[in-house]
Every structure is written in C-alpha cells, then in structure tokens.
Amino acid sequence: MEINCSQNTDHYPANNCIKFIGLYFSSSHARDALTGLIDPSIDPATIEAMRERLGLNNPWYVQYIDWIKGVLQGDFGQSFRFKMPVSELIGGRMINTLWLSLATLILTYLIAIPLGIISGRFNDTWLDRAITVIRTLALQHPYSFSH
C-alpha cells in the first residue's frame, strides 16, 4: 500500500495528536518554560525552587490537568515573555479579532451569496463552471501558502 505524504492532513485530529506526542517526546521534553529565560549565574537551588513553585517537576499529564483546571477558572497562566497574565494578552487582542472576524464574515457573504445565486440560475453553463473553478481555487488558497 502506497502512502501519499504530500497530502494535507492537518485537519485530522489524530494527526495533530501524533505530532504533539512526537514533539513532546523529542528534544522539547528536556526543556520547560524556564529554559532560555534563566541567567546562568543563578544558583541551581533557586532554579529548582522556581521549577517546584511552577509545577514543572510534575509529570506532563499532571501539568496538563493543572493547566486545564486553571483554564476552566479563567486563569490561562503567566506569560514569561511579556511578564503579564495571558488572559490580559488575549483580552487586549480580542476586540481586533472580533472586528476582523465580523469583516471576514460580511465579505464572505457579500461574495458567496451572489455567486451561489448566479451559479444556481445558470446551472451547467460556462459561468457556472467558471464560478466552480474560482471557488475551488479559493478554498485551496490557505493550504497552498501553509505548506
């Protein structure tokens, strides 16, 4: 049986789980949130105390369960990069995300509904086929730039 590795399979959840497991148990397993942020001159006992306080010495599944519990309570944790709560980072960007989503939705309907009506009205004509080709290319567009 031949396997086509060039096919885009990112939309299959099982593939994403396999990627996560592969990445977790590869070189990233030896690192944690403190890697790269610690000054080499800091006492190892201080680093170990920080790891214990942050729960980084716990197994990965305990860390994940603790994170999920926090998320369910609205606590997404602390950003080491920006030195602020992640919920504040998300909140500050939420309004722009909502405006972008609304504009995308409106633009999509303004294009899709008239094209759907035209394609339905002129079924099996060159115009219908042209709209079908354009639609197919438009649907393929995100995949062509991500791979």
N, C-alpha and C positions, 0 to 999 in steps of 0.2 A: 504494500500500500504506500502510495507516494503522499508526502505531507507538503503542502504549499505554505512555506514560511513567509512568503511575501504578502499573504492575505492579511488585511487589517482585522485583528481580533480583539482590540482594546475594549470593545463594548460587551464582551463576555465577562461576567463577574468572576468566573472560575479562573480565567487567565490573569486577572488583576490580583486575585488571591495568591496564585502561584508566583507571580512577580514579587509580591510583598514578602512571601516566605523566602524566596531566593535571595532577595536583597537583605532581608533581616539576618539570615544565617551566613551571609558572606561577610565581607570586611566591615560592614556597618555594625555588626554585632559587637565588635570590640570598642565601639565609640558610644558616647552618650551626649546629652545636652551640654555637658561641661567641656567636652573636647574642643580644643581650639580657643576657648574663652578663658582658660586658666593661665595665669602668669607662671612661668616655670620656677620662679623664685618662691612661690607659696609653699609653705610647709605641707608635706604629704598628709599629716594628721588633719589639717584644716580642710584639705581637698576631700578626704574621706568623710569628715563631718558634714560637708556640703552634700556629698553623694547620699549619705544616710538621711539627711533632712529632706532632700528632694525625692527620696524613694527610689533612687537609681540603683541601689543594691538589691532591690526586689527582683524576682523573676519577671520576664517580659509580660506574661499574662496578668500578673498582679498589677504591674504598672498600667496596663491597658484597662483593666477593670476599674482601678482608681481614677483614671482619666475619664472613663465613661460616666462614673458616678458624679464627677465634677461637672461634666458637660450637661448632665441631666439637671443639675442645680444652677446652671448658667455660668459656671466657672470653667473657662477654657484654658486656664493656666497663665503663666507669666512668659512674656517674650524675652528671651535672653538678648536678642539683637536690639530691640527697641527699648528695653528696660521698662516695660509697662504691661498691664494686663491685656491679653489677647482679645478679650471682649471689647475693650476700648478701641483697639485697632480695627476690629471688624465693624463696630458701630460707627466709627468715623468714615468708613468707606461705604457703608450700607446705602446712604441716600444716593450717591452716584451710581451704585449698582442698580438700584431700583429705577432711576431715571433711564439708564442705558437699557434695561430690560423692557421698560414701557415703550421707549422709542423703537426698539427692535420689534416688539410685538405689533405696533401700529404699522411700521414699514412693511412687515411681513404680510399683514392682512391687506394693505393697500396694493401690494403686488400680486399676492396669491389669489385673492377672490376674483379680480377681473380676469386674470389668466385662466382660472378654472372655468369661469363662465364662457369665455371665448373658446376654450378647448372643448367644452361640452356642446356649445352651439355649432361649432364647425368640426364635428367628430369625423375622424378618418380623412382629413384633408391635409394638405401640406402645412397649414397653420397649426393644426393640432399636433402634427409630428414635430414641427419646429419648437413648439412650447414644451413638448415632452423631452426633446433633446436638451433644451435650456434648463429645464427642471432637473434632469438627471445630472447635468454638469454642475448645477448649483448645489445639489445635495452632495456631490463628490468633493466640492471645494475644500471643506475643512479637513478632509482626510489627506488631500494632496499636499497640504502645507505642514501637516503634523508628522509626516513620515518621509 
